[in-house]
Amino acid sequence: MNERIAIVGGGHNGLVAAALLARSGRDVVLFEARPELGGLASTRELIPGHRVDAGSNDLGMFRRSVMEELELGAHGLELIEAPAVAAVPATAGSSAVVLWPEVGRTVEGLGGVSRRDAAAWPGFVFELAERAAALEPLLSRPLELGDMGRLLIAPEVLRALSSSLDESLRERFENPSLLAGLCGVALPATGLGPRANGTGWPLLFHCALGGSDRLAPVVRAQGGAGALASALAASAAASGAEIRTGASVSRILVDSGRVAGVRLTDGERIEAGAVISTATPSVTFLDLIGAPLLEPGFVRRLLNVKYRGAAARLALSLDGLPAFRGLERPALTGRIVLAEQPDDIERAADAAKYRRLPDRPWIEAALPTALDPSLAPAGRHLLLATVHHLPFDLEGGWDAGRPQLLARVADELERWAPGIGGLVREHALLLPTDFEADYGATAGGLHHGEMNPSQSLWLRPSASAWTGEPLPASGLWLGGAGCHPGGGLTGLPGTIAAVSLLRG
Amino acid sequence: MPRRAPQGTQAVQRALGLLRSFTPEAPEHRLSELAAAHGLHPSTTHRLLGVLEAEGLIGRSPDSQAYRWVPGAPGAGDAEPSSRQNGLRPLEPLRTPFHRRTSARCESGAWRDWSGYTCVETYEPTPEREYWAIRNAAGLIDVSPLFKYEFSGADAERLLGRLMTRDFSKSRTGRVMYTSWCNEEGHLLQDGNVQRLARERFLVSAAEPCLRWFEDCGWGMDVEVRDVSEEIGVLALQGPRARAVAEATTTGIDFGAMRYFDLAAGAVGSGAGAAPVTVTRTGYTGDLGYEFWVAVEHAEVLWDALVEAGQDHGLLPAGLLALDMVRVEAGLVLIDVDYVSASHAEIEVLKVTPAEAGLGFTVKLDKQADFVGRRALELEHERGPAWAMVGLEVDWFELERLWSEIDLRPQVVGQPASREPTPVFAPGGWQVGQCTSRFFSPLLKKYVGLATVHADAAAPGTELDVEVAVGYGRRRARARVVRRPFFNPPRKTAVDATPGVDE
């Protein structure tokens, strides 16, 4: 049998798998369709002279142990931890709130907004950390049978992950800005509004992988998220892995139930005894394996995977730092949540549900140049505005929707940071359809399958099975965000795929 | 200028106009509103509504302030026919495209639901004459409620190869193939006919909805599957005189050259009103016969032509009871009667493979295409099916013996086929299966039935006991396993037979 391992996709998960397997002495070749590596965590020059992160740029959930094992520091990765976790600016009718990694600092700030919330904060962080710690072991390795019992004997964890975020946050807090800020941390890239059941799960997930002793901090890579991909690629190459960019896989070849290799769009055929696919389950099975080779029941399950949670990314090159009301400069280094209350997010989700644009989109903004000025030419700042809870299949189509979306986002930004319109010099926009076309994110879903409890843990595909059933070809492994534990810049699906493959 | 009816008929016309205002969608109207809408004087309106009410054609609302629609009243406005909606049962009974014709002929009032459609069970109070028409002359059966799916595209043949147990690489344009289709475990989902209309166009007929299954199996292929059930009406013209009737009505088809399971396109009627039809030499009667597939807008033209030409040949419209009798004689299994589709079998043991349902001949394990259920059926082929579909025969003397215990002669003659499953036993012993369809065949003068039994009790000549109801009692009648079909006349498949000579 051919000993070579072919990896489909050069996103961070594919790269992690390649680096780990090469380090274990395996013969690895990785194929990335795009010219640059990193996938949804890549950095592109979308605006001339600017290093724009196309998708995720927060390394707060990335495994430190993997970084160390792969010696990413030696391969050029430099981390910057943001002083702030999240901030909600003030508006005419609402107050500003800043969440810091340090509990005391957050309490101090909240005191001026709500004495009750300030008093409740330490307990909340402690409890969240406790629940996250219970969950963490389940997320960082292949699930085992005993894990199910572990979860079942922790009813408070079960409740937290299955209930609605809005509801569980309101058990403790009253200030709308604080509630909105927490929802804004948890709900990016889901299609669910905070009132939906199961929205407790993303917050727990976030905290479990973000360092369970405190609220998930924002960590950025010097030079943009693409620096992580570069370091991973360098580490993999140093161990002997072959990394091929601009090489698009069109087929995973299966011969009598076993993978035989891959074929590229240019017709080249590469033999391999094992294939790790980091594409979404739909792309992997329906397109790369090919639906006609699958059992119809399996096809139906694939068609039923929810990919909700499309987003648009607007990058703005600004003449200076925008003035978000009520926020000092350190507060601008983390996530900036532009929603006055959880219902702003809920309404956006409602609109998306009916394939419409929200009247007032909620925005997750970031000012990466506030931490790393090298990302933009001198004197310029980069604002990344991610508009979440958008429909992929917008009624009337995105050609018509694009100017509407831009106008509404501009109005919102102006409302939160008066005068920002005057600072804008250039802009670039990635729509949900771009995320699918450029990165193979099925239906624009950034997590390769929505992170809700019905598609998580045992219910999400694992590296080698899906709800107990083996994958339809032996030698095939899944290593992308579509499998356990899920989306986000964690490196875990790739790690688990590599570990599972090595175990055999 | 509006055409004026002569005076005497004006009142009738006005009354009918008023009656048509009452529909299920607009069931209730006030007098003043109707008078205004129809341009009538209120007193005239009152008089006319009074007659309609006295005749039971409309009713009064509970507070008697308004007049109400009466369900089923002749002449009242029809419900907007609701769609079957991808196989879901409609809220209102549906009418086939032949309904106006079939209902005009239905003297018995015996209707039956078939996949949401209201169909004639027997036109006359008993099905006997309709049964004999099929066997001795010609019967005309409305089988429009069949589900019909059109497959078109470059991969249409490929999808059928994947779905079906038959080998569609061997299908030819102008031929019909009878096939089974299975789920992943090799369990039978349905059986049906597939017409090859062109190289890349097929029509699949099925007893039950299966659009989504077809779509799921065809995902990623260049093929469109369209539910055309409600666009096509189907009439089965069956019996020894079928060819004569077909030839008298249809142009463009050489019926003498048409082989069993051939299909051909022609036209019925003449001039602008001619109805294009597809004719298949198929049927569910085991007799000489054809099925006419017609666009619903031409349905009545087809019916009228066949009925008119059929007058010279003893043709009768036949209902579902007669059809059920002849199909048992023909040994043809019926889904959800003789086998349970794996798509809605509640428990595992109810599921069967095609071989176990007597359809083993439709499974082509030597075909190239990897079809759904293949691996399971290959395993079954190695070890042999566990069950078998057999014919059972009980002779008259055995029935006489049982009925004489209660001093009656056998009460079986003239009864329609029973679909009540009854147990089948090894003689004097354990249950070995069940008999799912049976009746006393007037033609064969025998009590015959279709039964599923353990494979080791399936050899022709094996004696088994079948439970029969004798009065209120249950007795075991000695039966013999025989080959199906019970009745198989040469005319069914004869190629150049002069119509009706081999009786």
Interface residues (C-beta under 8 A of the other chain):
Chain A: L286 D287 G290 A291 P292 E295 P296 G297 V299 R300 L303
Chain B: R158 R162 N183 E184 R212 W213 D216 C217 W219 G220 M221 V372
